[in-house]
């Protein structure tokens, strides 16, 4: 395998692993639901994208033709993660989950709750 392909795949794998770790750590350590939601939807999605693109590059080089499976999985992940996070946040607001006292812009969340009420 050529050096530059190994380098690109290695860098993407390391970055992907770091982003997945940071996202998982955020999910475990952040204090409330709304802040914990950012870990998996932002960092972990980016990390999985890096891992899948590294896999796509490696498999494409090994087989000699473009591997589209990983690209389709990456696109599906990038499309569905923000939609899922939005739905989870709206559900949490509907169930009136508590927000931390030190959270800024509580007035915005209060206005959003009032808009959701019938």
C-alpha positions in Angstrom: 0.0 0.0 0.0 1.2 3.5 -0.8 2.5 5.7 2.0 0.1 8.6 1.5 -3.0 6.3 1.5 -1.8 4.7 4.8 -1.2 8.2 6.2 -4.7 9.5 5.3 -6.4 6.3 6.6 -4.4 6.4 9.8 -5.1 10.1 10.4 -8.8 9.6 9.8 -8.9 6.6 12.1 -7.1 8.4 14.9 -9.3 11.5 14.5 -12.5 9.4 14.3 -11.5 7.5 17.4 -10.8 10.7 19.3 -14.1 12.3 18.3 -16.0 9.1 19.2 -14.3 9.0 22.6 -14.9 12.7 23.3 -18.6 12.3 22.3 -19.0 9.3 24.5 -17.3 11.0 27.4 -19.6 14.0 27.0 -22.6 11.6 27.1 -21.4 10.1 30.3 -20.1 13.2 32.1 -22.3 16.2 31.2 -24.8 17.2 33.8 -28.3 17.3 32.2 -30.2 15.9 29.3 -29.9 18.9 27.0 -26.1 19.2 27.4 -25.7 15.4 27.2 -27.5 15.5 23.9 -24.6 17.3 22.2 -22.0 14.6 22.8 -23.5 11.9 20.6 -25.0 14.2 18.0 -22.0 16.4 17.3 -18.7 14.7 18.2 -19.7 11.1 17.8 -21.3 11.7 14.4 -18.2 13.4 13.2 -16.0 10.6 14.6 -18.1 7.9 12.9 -17.9 9.9 9.6 -14.1 9.9 9.8 -14.0 6.2 10.6 -16.3 5.3 7.7 -14.5 7.6 5.2 -11.2 5.9 6.3 -12.8 2.5 5.7 -14.1 3.7 2.3 -10.6 4.8 1.2 -9.0 1.6 2.4 -11.5 -0.7 0.8 -11.5 1.3 -2.5 -7.7 1.0 -2.7 -7.7 -2.7 -1.8 -10.5 -3.8 -4.2 -9.6 -1.4 -7.0 -13.1 0.1 -7.4 -15.1 2.7 -5.5 -16.8 1.3 -2.3 -20.1 3.1 -2.0 -21.4 1.3 1.1 -19.5 3.3 3.6 -20.3 6.6 1.8 -24.0 5.7 2.0 -23.8 4.9 5.7 -22.0 8.2 6.3 -24.6 10.2 4.5 -27.4 8.4 6.3 -25.7 9.1 9.6 -25.1 12.8 8.9 -28.8 13.2 7.8 -30.5 11.3 10.6 -28.4 12.4 13.7 -29.5 16.0 13.7 -33.2 15.0 13.1 -33.0 12.6 15.9 -31.4 15.1 18.3 -34.1 17.7 17.4 -36.9 15.2 18.1 -35.3 14.2 21.4 -35.0 17.8 22.5 -38.6 18.6 21.6 -39.7 15.5 23.5 -37.7 16.6 26.5 -39.2 20.1 26.4 -42.7 18.6 26.1 -42.1 16.4 29.2 -40.7 19.5 30.9 -37.3 18.1 31.9 -35.4 20.4 34.2 -32.7 22.7 32.9 -29.6 23.4 35.1 -29.7 26.6 37.1 -26.4 27.8 35.5 -27.7 27.4 32.0 -27.8 30.6 30.0 -30.7 31.9 27.9 -33.4 30.2 30.0 -35.8 32.8 28.6 -35.5 31.2 25.2 -36.4 27.8 26.4 -39.4 29.3 28.3 -40.6 31.0 25.1 -40.2 27.7 23.2 -42.3 25.9 25.9 -45.0 28.5 25.7 -45.1 28.1 21.9 -45.6 24.4 22.2 -48.5 24.7 24.6 -52.0 24.6 23.0 
